[in-house]
Amino acid sequence: MDAFAVSIGLGSKKTVGTLKLATMCAIYFGLFQGLMPLIGFIGGKGVLVFAETYAPWVSFILLLIIGIKMIYEALITGEENVPSHISHRAMFILGIATSIDAMAAGFSLTLLNVNGFLACAFIAITTALFS
């Protein structure tokens, strides 16, 4: 849901280059939403406590920084400044921020009798399609 909401937010501000933006969202969000649970799955139970404790805070801090930057830019310029393109760096940060909690979910895959790699592939494809 995080990646979907961010994709809608980014798309609502674009008037040109929407196909490129949609492709970037699908690639970045799909990749990170599939990669983070895979890291959690491979990492196993040893890091479970750390990820469950700190992953929401890392997401919160990243999104807070992005939000503060947006508010600062809106107040300083006085008018909304819509960038002509979204940088790969910004997409990378958004990809991590929207998917870091999925790493903790990946740990739960080790407790289930499922193929974690297949589950992560389905997560990545579903996220890419909905982004």
PyMOL commands that set and color helices and strands:
alter all, ss='L'
color gray80, all
select helices_A, chain A and resi 2-13+18-77+88-111+116-130
alter helices_A, ss='H'
color red, helices_A
deselect
rebuild
show_as cartoon
